[in-house]
Amino acid sequence: MLLIKNGYMIDPKSGLEGNYDILTDKDKIIKIGKGLEKPGGECRVIDGSGLLAAPGLVDVHVHFREPGFTHKEDIASGAAAAARGGFTSVVMMANTRPCIDNGETLQYVLEKGRETGIHVYACANVTRGMKGKIMTALTELKGCGAAGFTDDGVPLMDEQIVRWAMERTAALDVPISFHEENPKLIVNNGINRGRASEYFGVGGSPREAEITLVERDLQLAVETGATVNIQHISARESVELVRRAKLKSPNIHAEATPHHFTLTEDAVIRYGTLAKMNPPLREEEDRLAIIRGLADGTIDIIATDHAPHSVAEKAKPLTEAPSGIIGLETALPLAITGLVDRGYMNLRSLLRLMSTNPAAMYHLNAGYLAEGGPADIVLIDTAAEVIPGEYASKASNTPFTGWRLKGRVVKTIAGGRVVYEG
């Protein structure tokens, strides 16, 4: 048993907020109240004075690289990074090697996930081999435990395949997530076509590469009623397209990453490959539009797109290095520093974006604090300084190393067990 005393609790799902004690037994919260006494028997008491007690964070977009790329990350190290960042539930993307287009690979990653201290879920692929031509056995894969479906990392270009996939996932009541970048419009990906591409003398990725596919997939989502997630939005036009589409369908969701609401293409000029990602960092107007979208609920999920790479890979020339940065251990302090401290939203709204909303989209029993609910809790010192530099991840590819941020994870509790103490 665990008894958290004197913490300031925020439950974004119910709106309950204030000074409460939380008592857990095994993997459940059994009592929330004031002045709770330590029960008889074995019970660890945790002093939450001065700390925020929040639902364990939920990240629905992580790359743990196993199987196939374990020199970058594996499920155990990825889960450790998640716990250190305050995340108790994560959803793995399916672009492993072999990719998760079959039940055997799906069962493998889920079993590996059960060996960690957190809750690891996984998407399966929409198409076989992520080639965009033949759909996977979606019903069978859901039966094997797929939380949703995506070919993230590779855009789906065949409109008929997209429609069929939406119709099938709607019938299965699972989300389908889309990586929106039209390769026909891109010369060198990971770099915005604009000031950054001109600086490096490369073609870059124009905003139209994202906008055109977002527009197509939102229209199909409205027509099919599918639960759709537009992943890692980077362009202001995409935000507006989602805003309009949400008026037509309650099943449309969108996510933004901390790097897209924090940085612009100038970061690529400053940090080089450490700020190269797909879709790329764009202009200040795009960054502000993403923040407005998060503040008004148009973008209803913050997801990290945690994408670890080795030092050697990121040391390659800009056009050859892989895209992506790690994000699990910096997401919360970036959000507190960049969104809450700057007045764009309060902590309750932020926690909704980082726990309640993503859990709801994937039908996960997570993202809330309530009696009878899961004992997944993060204790946060929201005023404490954080300077990223030491990571539980195998990787360190991020431009945020050395930044001065606020919001330190003190303890992460998953399934009633303390899985991280900082």
C-alpha positions in Angstrom: 0.0 0.0 0.0 1.0 3.6 -0.6 -0.3 6.7 1.2 0.5 10.1 -0.4 0.0 12.8 2.2 -0.5 16.5 1.8 -0.1 16.8 -2.0 -2.0 19.2 -4.2 -4.1 17.0 -6.4 -5.5 17.8 -9.8 -7.8 15.4 -11.6 -8.4 16.9 -15.0 -11.2 14.4 -15.8 -13.5 15.2 -12.9 -12.2 18.7 -12.2 -11.4 17.8 -8.6 -8.6 20.0 -7.3 -7.2 20.7 -3.9 -5.2 19.4 -1.0 -6.0 15.7 -0.8 -4.3 12.5 0.5 -4.3 9.4 -1.8 -4.3 5.8 -0.6 -3.5 3.0 -3.0 -3.6 -0.8 -2.6 -2.0 -3.0 -5.2 -2.8 -1.3 -8.6 -5.9 0.7 -7.5 -6.6 4.0 -5.7 -8.9 3.0 -2.8 -9.3 6.3 -1.0 -9.0 10.1 -1.8 -9.7 12.4 1.1 -8.3 14.8 3.7 -6.4 13.8 6.8 -6.2 10.1 5.9 -4.5 8.0 8.5 -1.9 5.3 7.7 -3.8 2.0 7.7 -2.6 -1.1 9.5 -0.2 -3.4 7.8 2.6 -2.6 5.4 2.1 0.8 3.9 4.7 3.3 2.6 3.9 6.9 3.4 5.0 9.5 0.9 5.1 13.2 1.8 3.6 15.2 -1.0 4.0 18.6 0.7 4.7 21.2 -1.9 4.1 18.8 -4.8 1.5 18.4 -7.5 -0.2 15.0 -7.5 -1.4 14.3 -11.0 -2.5 11.3 -13.1 0.4 9.5 -14.6 1.1 11.0 -18.0 0.1 9.2 -21.2 2.1 9.4 -24.4 0.4 7.9 -27.5 3.4 8.4 -29.8 6.7 6.8 -28.9 9.4 4.9 -30.8 11.0 2.3 -28.7 12.9 0.7 -31.6 12.5 -2.9 -30.6 12.7 -5.2 -32.4 15.3 -4.2 -35.0 17.0 -1.0 -33.8 18.0 -1.7 -30.2 21.3 0.2 -30.5 19.0 3.3 -30.5 16.6 2.2 -27.8 14.8 -0.8 -26.5 11.5 -1.3 -24.7 13.2 -1.5 -21.3 15.3 1.7 -21.8 12.3 3.5 -23.4 10.1 2.6 -20.5 12.7 3.9 -18.0 12.9 7.2 -19.9 9.1 7.3 -19.8 9.0 6.7 -16.0 11.6 9.4 -15.5 9.5 11.8 -17.5 6.3 11.1 -15.5 4.7 8.8 -18.0 2.9 5.7 -16.8 1.3 4.7 -20.1 2.8 4.8 -23.6 1.7 3.7 -27.1 4.5 2.4 -29.3 4.5 3.1 -33.0 4.8 0.2 -35.4 7.8 1.1 -37.5 10.1 -1.5 -36.0 12.0 -4.2 -37.9 10.1 -6.4 -38.5 7.3 -3.9 -38.4 4.2 -4.7 -36.3 2.1 -5.9 -39.2 1.6 -9.4 -37.7 0.4 -11.0 -34.5 3.8 -12.5 -33.6 5.7 -9.2 -33.6 2.8 -7.5 -31.8 2.8 -10.2 -29.1 6.6 -9.9 -28.7 6.5 -6.1 -28.0 3.6 -6.4 -25.7 5.3 -9.1 -23.7 8.4 -7.1 -23.5 6.3 -4.1 -22.3 4.8 -6.2 -19.5 8.4 -6.7 -18.2 8.7 -3.0 -17.6 7.4 -1.0 -14.7 4.9 1.0 -16.8 2.0 0.2 -19.1 3.3 -0.3 -22.7 0.8 -0.5 -25.5 1.4 -0.8 -29.2 -0.2 0.1 -32.5 -0.1 -2.3 -35.4 0.4 -1.3 -39.0 -2.3 -0.3 -41.4 -0.5 -1.9 -44.4 1.7 -4.8 -44.8 5.4 -4.0 -44.6 4.4 -0.3 -44.3 4.3 -0.3 -48.1 0.9 1.3 -48.4 -0.6 -1.2 -50.8 -2.2 -4.1 -48.9 -4.1 -3.7 -45.6 -3.1 -5.8 -42.7 -5.5 -8.1 -40.9 -6.9 -5.3 -38.7 -9.5 -7.4 -36.9 -7.0 -10.1 -36.1 -4.4 -7.6 -34.9 -6.9 -5.9 -32.6 -7.7 -9.3 -31.2 -4.0 -9.8 -30.5 -3.9 -6.5 -28.5 -3.3 -3.7 -31.0 -4.4 -0.4 -29.3 -4.8 1.3 -32.7 -3.3 1.4 -36.2 -0.7 3.6 -37.9 2.0 3.5 -40.5 3.7 6.4 -38.7 6.9 7.3 -40.4 5.5 6.6 -43.8 2.5 8.5 -45.2 -0.4 6.6 -46.7 -0.7 7.8 -50.3 -3.5 5.6 -51.6 -6.7 7.3 -50.9 -8.8 4.1 -51.3 -6.6 2.3 -48.8 -7.1 5.2 -46.4 -10.9 5.1 -46.8 -11.0 1.3 -46.3 -8.8 1.5 -43.2 -11.0 4.3 -41.7 -14.1 2.3 -42.4 -12.6 -0.8 -40.8 -11.1 0.9 -37.7 -14.4 2.8 -37.2 -16.2 -0.6 -37.0 -13.5 -1.9 -34.6 -13.8 1.3 -32.5 -10.0 1.9 -32.4 -8.1 5.0 -33.5 -6.1 5.3 -36.7 -3.2 7.8 -36.7 -1.7 9.6 -39.7 1.8 10.8 -40.6 0.9 13.6 -43.0 3.8 14.4 -45.4 3.4 14.0 -49.1 6.8 12.8 -50.4 6.1 14.0 -53.9 6.5 17.6 -52.7 9.6 17.1 -50.5 13.2 17.3 -51.7 15.1 17.1 -48.4 12.9 16.1 -45.5 13.4 17.2 -41.9 14.1 20.9 -42.8 11.5 23.5 -43.5 11.3 24.9 -47.0 12.0 28.5 -46.1 14.7 30.3 -44.1 16.3 27.0 -43.0 16.4 25.3 -46.4 17.9 28.5 -47.9 20.5 28.6 -45.2 21.7 25.1 -45.9 21.1 25.3 -49.7 18.7 22.3 -49.8 15.2 21.8 -51.1 13.5 21.2 -47.8 9.9 20.2 -46.9 7.2 22.7 -47.9 4.2 23.2 -45.6 1.9 22.0 -48.5 3.3 18.5 -48.1 1.5 18.4 -44.7 -1.5 20.5 -45.6 -2.6 18.5 -48.6 -2.7 15.2 -46.8 -4.3 16.6 -43.6 -7.1 18.1 -45.8 -7.7 14.8 -47.6 -7.7 12.7 -44.4 -10.0 15.0 -42.5 -12.5 14.9 -45.3 -12.4 11.1 -45.2 -12.7 11.1 -41.4 -15.8 13.1 -41.6 -17.3 10.8 -44.2 -16.5 7.6 -42.4 -16.9 8.6 -38.8 -13.5 7.1 -37.9 -11.6 8.0 -34.8 -8.6 9.8 -36.4 -5.5 11.3 -35.0 -3.6 13.8 -37.0 0.0 13.3 -35.7 2.7 15.9 -34.9 1.0 19.0 -36.5 3.6 21.5 -37.7 1.7 24.0 -39.9 -0.8 26.7 -39.0 -3.0 25.8 -41.9 -3.3 22.2 -40.6 -4.4 23.6 -37.2 -7.2 25.5 -38.9 -8.2 22.5 -41.0 -8.6 20.5 -37.8 -10.5 23.2 -36.1 -13.1 23.3 -38.9 -13.3 19.5 -39.2 -14.0 19.1 -35.5 -17.2 21.0 -36.0 -18.3 18.1 -38.3 -17.1 15.1 -36.4 -16.4 14.5 -32.6 -14.0 11.7 -33.5 -11.2 13.9 -34.9 -8.2 14.4 -32.8 -4.8 16.0 -33.3 -1.5 16.0 -31.5 1.4 18.5 -31.1 4.9 17.8 -29.9 6.8 19.9 -27.3 9.4 20.7 -30.0 6.8 22.0 -32.4 5.3 24.4 -29.8 8.7 25.4 -28.5 11.0 25.8 -31.5 11.1 27.2 -35.0 13.2 26.5 -38.1 15.9 28.7 -36.6 16.7 25.8 -34.2 17.9 23.8 -37.2 20.4 26.5 -38.1 21.6 26.6 -34.5 21.5 22.9 -33.5 21.9 21.2 -36.9 20.8 17.5 -37.0 19.7 17.7 -33.3 16.7 19.8 -34.5 16.0 17.9 -37.6 12.6 16.1 -37.5 9.7 15.0 -39.6 7.6 17.1 -40.1 10.1 19.9 -39.7 10.1 22.8 -37.4 8.5 25.7 -39.2 7.9 29.4 -38.6 7.1 31.5 -35.5 3.5 31.9 -36.8 3.2 28.2 -37.0 4.5 27.7 -33.5 2.0 30.3 -32.1 -0.9 28.7 -34.1 -0.1 25.3 -32.5 -0.1 26.9 -29.0 -3.5 28.6 -29.8 -4.7 25.2 -31.0 -3.7 23.5 -27.7 -5.2 26.3 -25.7 -8.6 26.2 -27.3 -8.8 22.4 -27.7 -8.4 22.2 -31.4 -5.2 20.1 -30.7 -6.3 17.9 -27.9 -3.2 15.8 -27.3 0.5 16.5 -26.5 2.6 13.6 -27.6 6.4 13.4 -27.7 7.2 11.5 -30.9 10.1 10.1 -28.9 12.5 9.2 -31.6 15.9 8.0 -30.3 19.0 7.8 -32.6 22.6 7.0 -32.0 25.3 9.7 -31.7 27.0 8.4 -34.8 23.8 8.6 -36.8 23.1 12.2 -35.8 26.8 13.1 -36.6 26.2 12.5 -40.3 25.7 15.5 -42.6 22.3 17.2 -42.3 20.8 15.6 -45.4 21.9 12.1 -44.4 21.2 12.1 -40.7 17.9 10.6 -39.5 15.1 12.8 -38.4 13.7 12.9 -34.8 14.6 13.7 -31.2 14.0 12.1 -27.9 11.2 13.7 -25.9 9.9 11.7 -22.9 12.3 13.2 -20.3 11.8 16.8 -21.4 8.1 17.0 -22.4 6.7 17.9 -19.0 9.2 20.7 -18.1 9.0 22.1 -21.7 5.2 22.2 -21.3 5.2 23.7 -17.9 7.8 26.3 -18.9 6.5 27.1 -22.3 2.7 26.8 -21.8 1.8 27.2 -18.2 4.4 29.7 -17.0 3.7 31.9 -20.0 0.0 32.0 -19.3 -1.3 30.0 -22.3 -3.1 27.5 -20.0 -3.3 26.3 -16.5 -2.0 23.1 -15.0 -5.4 21.3 -15.2 -5.6 22.0 -18.9 -2.1 20.9 -19.5 -2.7 17.6 -17.7 -5.8 17.0 -19.7 -3.6 17.3 -22.9 -1.0 15.0 -21.5 -3.1 12.4 -19.7 -6.9 12.4 -19.9 -7.3 13.1 -23.6 -4.8 10.7 -25.0 -6.0 8.0 -22.7 -9.6 8.5 -23.8 -8.8 8.4 -27.5 -7.1 5.0 -27.1 -9.7 3.7 -24.6 -7.1 3.3 -21.9 -7.9 3.0 -18.2 -5.6 5.9 -17.4 -5.4 9.7 -17.2 -7.5 10.3 -14.1 -7.4 10.1 -10.3 -10.4 8.5 -8.7 -11.3 5.9 -6.1 -11.4 2.6 -7.8 -9.2 4.0 -10.6 -5.7 3.0 -11.5 -2.9 3.8 -9.1 -0.9 5.6 -11.8 0.3 8.9 -10.3 3.1 11.4 -10.8 4.3 13.8 -8.2 5.8 17.0 -9.6 7.6 19.9 -8.1 6.3 22.5 -10.6 8.7 25.2 -9.4 11.9 23.2 -9.3 14.5 23.9 -12.0 15.3 21.2 -14.5 18.4 21.2 -16.7 18.3 18.2 -19.1 21.6 16.4 -19.6 21.4 13.0 -18.1 18.9 10.6 -19.7 17.5 7.2 -18.9 17.1 6.7 -22.6 19.9 5.1 -24.5 19.9 8.2 -26.8 20.6 11.9 -26.2 19.6 13.4 -29.5 17.8 16.5 -28.4 18.5 20.3 -28.7 17.2 20.8 -25.2 20.2 19.6 -23.3 21.4 22.3 -21.0 18.2 24.4 -21.2 16.9 25.9 -18.0 13.3 24.6 -17.5 10.8 24.2 -14.7 8.9 21.1 -13.5 10.8 18.2 -11.9 9.3 14.8 -11.7 9.8 13.7 -8.1 8.1 10.3 -8.2 6.3 8.2 -10.8 3.9 5.5 -9.6 2.6 3.0 -12.0 0.3 0.2 -11.0 0.8 1.2 -7.3 4.5 0.8 -7.5 7.1 3.6 -7.4 8.9 3.1 -10.7 11.0 6.4 -10.6 12.3 8.6 -7.8 14.2 11.7 -8.6 
